Amino acid sequence: MARHLALSIGGVVAAASVVAMLVNPGTAAPESMRPVSGGTSISLKDGVNSFALAPSAADMQRVASYWSPERLKQASIYEPSTKPSPTAKTSTSALEVGSALSTRPTITTTTATATSGVRGSAKDPSVPPMVGKVFFKLGDKEYWCSASAVHSPYKNLVATAGHCGFSLQQDKPVEDWIFIPSYHDGKADAGIYVGHTLYMHEDFAGQGDFDRDYAFVTVHRGFTWQPYTAGGKVQYRSVDAGLLEDKVGAFLFASNKPTGRGAFAFGYPAGAQPDGSRPYSGQTVKMCYGVTEKRFAVAPTWQVEHGVRLPGCAFTSGASGGPWVIGYNSAKRTGYLNGITSLTWNLNGGGRVDAISSPYFNTLTQRVYQRATRQSTS
């Protein structure tokens, strides 16, 4: 039985000296779908929780002002943690989990992304423009994960990992959440999109169940920073970038698909391999290709019992939330979102990660997605 918890965001959004108001701030959602201000959770029917991130125009402005180009450069890769136990200390690193599993496969901390090439294929498809990074604040530090735009009627929806939107250790949503599609080498040419409302399954926030480690976030209209000089100092003004899906397109959503089919995984890996090597910079999208398989082992600490793995992907921290895409069309640079990178695995016990896993996108996932598609933000 899923547990219903009321959680709230307690942090204060910092401000930076940035000029100009954003163009066309998002309008309020219909009353039936409007989140409670301050990040309080609304438990909707069918096991869906929603958390307000920046629902008002004022909230949006504060978050946008916080993310100056300098702060984007300061952000670090984010690695997930498990939910604290009231009776025992919970491990927060995959290496500790791996030790606890002893002879079972070692789980290395989170977020994955792709290899530099396409595994099992000589074809190298173009990078989908709807893949990007999410940035957020937790405590006094800035972090990032991977994510992608997914289709919705309001053209405003992002898919990522649940742990890239909600902190299990602190029992609250992260702060100052934004999405930058087509991110590369520190550039945000396609715009910056401030998160409006976070949607996830109640079992992730309430129980820390990584079988539900997915989230869908509605976003406001985007903006780009335009530099100018005033008083001998470089300042920035915001310029409207429009709706997310109009700008970069979006993957379609798919659920309840069988395993044993080819899938591309995209993301921004950056962390070290178990052997200490760092093959990725996290500055450009990487990808890998594989055939999806059923979960090979359970991971009790993470409450992982079901799911899908993609073998052969040597992904490291930085790409949690990156999309798994089936039916990928390299000419149109789109396809069907059917998973997100949640955890990485070291199956052979060697010095490199050799598989990634995603929660299985089933009817429960579809319910969360459908709730999120009803949220208008502009």
MARVEX-778590 format. One line per 5 residues: number of its first residue (from 1); their letters; for each residue x, y negated, z of C-alpha. Coordinates in Angstrom, 3 decimals. Example, Ala and Ser with C-alpha at 12.3 -4.5 7.8 and 13.67 -1.06 7.14 Angstrom:
BEGIN
1	AS	12.300,4.500,7.800 | 13.670,1.060,7.140;
This chain:
BEGIN
1	MARHL	0.000,0.000,0.000 | 1.389,-3.370,-0.964 | 1.910,-5.912,1.794 | 0.611,-9.457,1.439 | 2.935,-12.107,2.834;
6	ALSIG	2.537,-15.868,2.859 | 5.914,-17.399,2.087 | 6.899,-21.013,1.706 | 9.788,-22.952,0.273 | 11.431,-25.115,2.883;
11	GVVAA	14.257,-26.886,1.115 | 14.386,-30.527,0.133 | 15.149,-31.350,-3.481 | 18.227,-33.527,-3.787 | 18.339,-36.540,-6.080;
16	ASVVA	21.050,-37.839,-8.414 | 21.558,-41.276,-9.919 | 19.964,-40.572,-13.274 | 17.931,-43.086,-15.183 | 14.603,-42.896,-17.042;
21	MLVNP	11.413,-40.971,-16.454 | 10.645,-37.782,-18.318 | 8.270,-38.011,-21.236 | 4.826,-36.417,-20.944 | 5.027,-34.689,-17.552;
26	GTAAP	2.928,-31.550,-17.214 | -0.710,-31.814,-16.264 | -2.231,-29.902,-13.388 | -3.453,-26.356,-13.941 | -7.132,-25.430,-13.665;
31	ESMRP	-8.231,-25.321,-10.049 | -8.607,-21.528,-10.059 | -4.938,-21.129,-10.990 | -3.420,-24.116,-9.218 | -0.567,-23.193,-6.853;
36	VSGGT	-0.453,-24.559,-3.329 | 2.081,-27.366,-3.100 | 5.321,-26.804,-1.227 | 5.993,-23.329,-2.610 | 3.384,-21.502,-0.526;
41	SISLK	2.432,-18.099,-1.919 | -1.014,-17.451,-3.312 | -1.851,-13.752,-3.363 | -3.969,-13.293,-6.471 | -5.903,-10.138,-7.176;
46	DGVNS	-4.221,-7.098,-8.756 | -1.077,-7.432,-6.639 | 0.181,-10.699,-8.126 | 1.844,-13.436,-6.050 | 2.377,-16.977,-7.286;
51	FALAP	4.728,-19.581,-5.817 | 4.744,-23.270,-6.664 | 8.201,-24.413,-7.760 | 7.681,-27.949,-9.071 | 3.963,-28.302,-9.878;
56	SAADM	3.627,-32.107,-9.867 | 5.151,-34.782,-12.066 | 7.080,-36.111,-9.058 | 8.435,-32.623,-8.281 | 9.468,-32.205,-11.878;
61	QRVAS	11.279,-35.526,-11.907 | 13.226,-34.699,-8.751 | 14.356,-31.316,-10.067 | 15.319,-32.794,-13.434 | 17.313,-35.514,-11.721;
66	YWSPE	19.143,-32.976,-9.591 | 20.533,-31.046,-12.558 | 23.069,-33.459,-13.956 | 25.602,-32.008,-16.430 | 28.152,-31.963,-13.623;
71	RLKQA	25.961,-29.792,-11.375 | 25.348,-27.324,-14.182 | 29.102,-26.791,-14.385 | 29.326,-26.147,-10.631 | 26.853,-23.242,-10.630;
76	SIYEP	28.061,-19.700,-9.911 | 26.839,-16.277,-10.962 | 24.129,-14.917,-8.679 | 24.159,-11.418,-7.234 | 21.027,-9.948,-5.649;
81	STKPS	20.642,-8.847,-2.072 | 18.241,-6.439,-0.439 | 15.491,-7.422,1.937 | 16.695,-7.638,5.570 | 15.511,-4.893,7.872;
86	PTAKT	14.080,-5.894,11.262 | 15.789,-2.915,12.892 | 19.046,-2.504,10.988 | 21.533,-4.565,9.071 | 20.803,-4.324,5.360;
91	STSAL	23.616,-4.080,2.859 | 23.852,-7.053,0.553 | 26.485,-5.856,-1.868 | 26.333,-3.127,-4.439 | 29.718,-1.917,-3.386;
96	EVGSA	28.369,-1.211,0.095 | 25.377,0.509,-1.450 | 27.710,2.588,-3.579 | 29.617,3.697,-0.497 | 26.399,4.657,1.228;
101	LSTRP	25.375,6.759,-1.755 | 28.713,8.633,-1.574 | 28.506,11.210,-4.363 | 25.566,9.557,-6.046 | 26.073,6.996,-8.836;
106	TITTT	27.618,3.760,-7.591 | 25.452,0.702,-8.026 | 27.461,-2.420,-8.655 | 25.861,-5.700,-7.786 | 23.301,-6.922,-10.174;
111	TATAT	22.973,-8.828,-13.101 | 24.139,-7.565,-16.283 | 24.629,-8.574,-19.759 | 25.846,-7.157,-22.897 | 28.909,-5.856,-24.484;
116	SGVRG	30.629,-7.908,-27.149 | 29.399,-5.639,-29.902 | 26.401,-3.512,-30.799 | 26.710,-0.041,-29.360 | 25.899,2.693,-31.848;
121	SAKDP	25.328,0.341,-34.752 | 27.498,-1.439,-37.252 | 24.920,-4.156,-37.584 | 25.448,-7.368,-35.638 | 22.123,-9.253,-35.456;
126	SVPPM	21.969,-12.968,-34.910 | 21.618,-14.149,-31.340 | 17.971,-14.899,-30.453 | 17.582,-18.621,-29.618 | 15.044,-17.863,-26.885;
131	VGKVF	17.698,-16.224,-24.687 | 19.260,-18.551,-22.125 | 20.257,-19.199,-18.532 | 18.222,-20.068,-15.455 | 19.825,-22.323,-12.853;
136	FKLGD	18.643,-22.729,-9.285 | 19.717,-23.719,-5.793 | 19.815,-21.516,-2.711 | 20.925,-23.188,0.486 | 23.615,-25.663,-0.483;
141	KEYWC	24.897,-23.741,-3.515 | 23.944,-23.666,-7.188 | 23.605,-20.378,-9.091 | 22.597,-19.006,-12.483 | 21.114,-15.860,-14.046;
146	SASAV	19.962,-14.862,-17.540 | 16.420,-15.108,-18.933 | 14.360,-15.517,-22.105 | 11.218,-17.188,-23.406 | 8.214,-14.879,-23.783;
151	HSPYK	5.043,-15.709,-25.681 | 2.045,-17.302,-23.979 | -0.906,-19.367,-25.282 | 0.541,-22.490,-23.632 | 4.047,-21.869,-25.069;
156	NLVAT	5.606,-22.354,-21.634 | 6.661,-18.988,-20.213 | 10.055,-17.549,-19.161 | 10.838,-13.946,-18.154 | 13.674,-13.125,-15.751;
161	AGHCG	14.533,-10.890,-12.790 | 12.555,-11.275,-9.582 | 15.747,-11.865,-7.604 | 16.505,-14.825,-9.905 | 13.431,-16.623,-8.589;
166	FSLQQ	12.912,-15.358,-5.067 | 15.447,-14.876,-2.262 | 14.748,-11.704,-0.302 | 17.304,-12.677,2.341 | 15.533,-15.977,3.033;
171	DKPVE	11.974,-14.803,2.266 | 11.241,-17.732,-0.005 | 11.506,-18.883,-3.617 | 14.729,-20.449,-4.786 | 14.837,-24.232,-5.253;
176	DWIFI	15.262,-26.530,-8.253 | 14.672,-23.768,-10.832 | 15.288,-24.639,-14.493 | 15.675,-22.725,-17.774 | 18.115,-23.633,-20.550;
181	PSYHD	17.489,-21.654,-23.760 | 20.318,-21.167,-26.275 | 22.844,-22.145,-23.606 | 26.428,-21.974,-24.851 | 29.739,-23.352,-23.628;
186	GKADA	28.071,-25.705,-21.166 | 25.688,-27.197,-23.745 | 21.917,-27.531,-23.430 | 21.074,-28.722,-26.931 | 17.700,-26.939,-26.996;
191	GIYVG	16.566,-28.667,-23.824 | 16.166,-28.146,-20.070 | 12.828,-26.795,-18.806 | 11.834,-27.277,-15.160 | 10.011,-24.375,-13.516;
196	HTLYM	6.383,-25.062,-12.601 | 5.093,-21.815,-11.000 | 6.712,-18.450,-10.250 | 4.680,-15.254,-10.721 | 5.793,-11.837,-9.467;
201	HEDFA	4.448,-8.581,-8.089 | 3.712,-8.690,-4.374 | 5.897,-5.619,-3.716 | 9.065,-7.495,-4.640 | 8.575,-10.515,-2.398;
206	GQGDF	6.848,-8.534,0.354 | 8.915,-5.350,0.427 | 12.038,-6.009,-1.649 | 11.059,-3.264,-4.105 | 13.446,-3.418,-7.082;
211	DRDYA	11.026,-1.296,-9.107 | 9.193,-4.651,-9.330 | 12.277,-6.810,-9.912 | 10.737,-8.997,-12.624 | 9.266,-12.492,-12.692;
216	FVTVH	7.480,-14.808,-15.089 | 7.870,-18.546,-14.646 | 5.823,-21.270,-16.312 | 7.800,-24.378,-17.243 | 7.119,-28.034,-17.979;
221	RGFTW	7.952,-29.721,-21.287 | 11.664,-29.814,-21.838 | 14.131,-32.684,-21.952 | 17.711,-33.260,-22.995 | 20.291,-35.550,-21.394;
226	QPYTA	21.397,-38.475,-23.537 | 24.613,-40.100,-22.258 | 25.139,-43.854,-22.266 | 27.495,-46.290,-20.574 | 26.345,-48.817,-17.988;
231	GGKVQ	28.635,-50.884,-15.822 | 31.602,-48.994,-17.144 | 30.187,-45.651,-15.945 | 28.615,-42.825,-17.914 | 24.941,-42.395,-17.087;
236	YRSVD	22.282,-40.110,-18.545 | 18.708,-40.705,-19.705 | 16.201,-37.970,-20.481 | 14.722,-37.452,-23.936 | 11.649,-35.280,-24.518;
241	AGLLE	12.362,-31.852,-26.064 | 8.767,-30.614,-26.365 | 7.261,-27.243,-25.474 | 9.593,-24.314,-24.925 | 8.130,-21.949,-27.515;
246	DKVGA	7.853,-24.691,-30.131 | 11.545,-25.377,-29.650 | 13.116,-21.896,-29.647 | 10.375,-19.350,-30.270 | 9.609,-16.457,-27.914;
251	FLFAS	9.643,-12.691,-27.624 | 6.316,-10.893,-27.621 | 5.440,-8.854,-24.534 | 5.204,-5.040,-24.518 | 4.405,-2.579,-21.730;
256	NKPTG	3.765,1.137,-21.182 | 6.178,2.135,-23.951 | 7.915,5.524,-23.898 | 11.645,5.847,-23.291 | 13.967,7.331,-25.884;
261	RGAFA	13.847,4.344,-28.224 | 16.490,1.852,-29.274 | 16.723,-1.426,-27.389 | 18.960,-4.479,-27.453 | 19.963,-6.114,-24.168;
266	FGYPA	21.028,-9.763,-24.130 | 22.551,-11.901,-21.394 | 25.458,-13.876,-19.972 | 27.829,-11.504,-18.123 | 30.633,-13.151,-16.202;
271	GAQPD	31.522,-11.164,-13.082 | 34.438,-8.817,-12.570 | 34.336,-5.127,-13.392 | 34.999,-2.694,-10.508 | 38.629,-2.473,-11.672;
276	GSRPY	38.991,-6.249,-11.301 | 39.047,-7.099,-15.006 | 36.889,-9.954,-16.305 | 35.974,-9.306,-19.947 | 33.232,-11.963,-20.068;
281	SGQTV	33.132,-15.711,-19.522 | 29.392,-16.205,-19.093 | 29.468,-19.091,-21.571 | 27.906,-17.329,-24.560 | 25.218,-14.696,-25.084;
286	KMCYG	26.458,-11.109,-25.312 | 24.491,-8.060,-26.373 | 24.544,-4.308,-26.401 | 22.460,-1.610,-28.017 | 21.414,1.737,-26.628;
291	VTEKR	18.621,4.263,-26.329 | 16.481,3.903,-23.211 | 16.370,6.792,-20.741 | 14.445,7.602,-17.607 | 16.072,6.671,-14.311;
296	FAVAP	18.763,9.211,-13.493 | 18.925,8.659,-9.738 | 17.228,6.821,-6.944 | 18.727,4.028,-4.861 | 16.930,3.958,-1.484;
301	TWQVE	18.538,0.721,-0.293 | 17.031,-1.077,-3.272 | 13.791,0.968,-3.180 | 14.486,2.100,-6.729 | 12.503,5.221,-7.591;
306	HGVRL	11.297,4.586,-11.125 | 12.602,2.662,-14.069 | 14.649,2.802,-17.218 | 18.370,2.823,-17.885 | 20.359,1.732,-20.923;
311	PGCAF	23.633,3.706,-20.998 | 26.894,2.433,-22.422 | 26.414,-1.229,-21.488 | 29.389,-2.484,-19.462 | 27.526,-5.445,-18.040;
316	TSGAS	28.680,-7.435,-15.043 | 27.197,-10.095,-12.772 | 25.655,-13.063,-14.528 | 23.074,-11.428,-16.739 | 20.384,-10.381,-14.306;
321	GGPWV	17.076,-11.190,-15.921 | 18.443,-10.881,-19.453 | 15.864,-9.416,-21.878 | 15.634,-5.871,-23.184 | 14.123,-6.074,-26.667;
326	IGYNS	12.569,-3.321,-28.762 | 11.597,-3.695,-32.421 | 14.201,-6.401,-32.786 | 14.119,-8.222,-36.143 | 17.534,-9.717,-36.823;
331	AKRTG	16.236,-11.880,-39.677 | 13.466,-13.473,-37.608 | 15.526,-13.178,-34.405 | 12.622,-11.902,-32.353 | 11.041,-8.696,-31.087;
336	YLNGI	9.209,-7.269,-28.066 | 10.297,-7.889,-24.486 | 10.111,-4.485,-22.782 | 12.454,-4.872,-19.805 | 14.939,-7.098,-17.994;
341	TSLTW	18.359,-6.322,-16.573 | 18.012,-5.687,-12.848 | 20.963,-3.570,-11.644 | 24.204,-2.260,-13.118 | 25.568,1.244,-12.595;
346	NLNGG	28.946,2.939,-12.488 | 27.915,6.486,-13.349 | 31.282,8.133,-13.875 | 32.953,6.524,-10.854 | 35.566,4.837,-13.025;
351	GRVDA	36.727,1.253,-13.113 | 33.955,-0.110,-15.322 | 30.191,-0.445,-15.208 | 28.727,1.953,-17.769 | 24.935,1.479,-17.615;
356	ISSPY	22.258,-1.040,-16.724 | 18.721,-0.517,-15.494 | 15.381,-2.293,-15.730 | 12.083,-1.862,-13.921 | 9.671,0.064,-16.116;
361	FNTLT	7.261,-2.414,-17.716 | 3.878,-0.852,-16.962 | 0.305,-1.970,-16.288 | 1.400,-3.721,-13.070 | 3.963,-5.737,-15.017;
366	QRVYQ	1.331,-6.589,-17.586 | -0.952,-7.950,-14.859 | 1.741,-10.299,-13.601 | 2.500,-11.424,-17.161 | -1.175,-12.029,-17.957;
371	RATRQ	-1.667,-14.133,-14.824 | 1.277,-16.278,-15.795 | -0.012,-16.812,-19.338 | -3.117,-18.549,-17.929 | -1.095,-21.397,-16.402;
376	STS	-1.147,-24.617,-18.389 | 1.666,-27.065,-17.652 | 1.312,-29.742,-20.309;
